[in-house]
Amino acid sequence: MTKNEVLKSWVEQYSGPLLKRAAYLLSDKTEAEDLVQDVFLAAYSSYDSFKEKSQPLTWLTAILNRKAADFYRKKYKSEPEIRLDHFFDETGSWKNDGVLNDWNVSDKEPELLDNNDFNKTLEDCIEDLPARWKIPMKMYYLQEKKAPEVSQELQISATNLWKILQRSRMQLRECLEVNWFANL
């Protein structure tokens, strides 16, 4: 088969799994479609380097993961500076100490992650995070990348990463407090 025929069959065979993975990584269908298209363009231009030591889907997924990291790196660097006045007043004190309180969830409450409504609320809360917090949060918790890898990909210090993750968790907690637990 010619290079064009092979790549055409790959597009037909692997577009679905790659799009599903890209949508998971980016949480945006349009961006995911663009990313998958970029994957096939990259595969076409570097086809000669494919040595068939792995399955085509494995190779394409590796390209996809690198493209997703590039996407997040570019997006992370282009976002405006994060403001902390949502959490702290001008003296540096907490605006709302309620975010530090324990949730009163009964033992009879079903496992929250098995609850579709809760998962939808959690996804909405994650999407409401500022991009400079959402990107590291997704990389660390959803993609399960190690902290040094996230720090390196986003070109931030480990200390900065931990602060971002901490602030993200606090904002997620507040969002869930308002949009889920207050309604129990």
Order of alpha helices (4+ residues) and beta strands (2+ residues): alpha-alpha-alpha-alpha-alpha-alpha-alpha
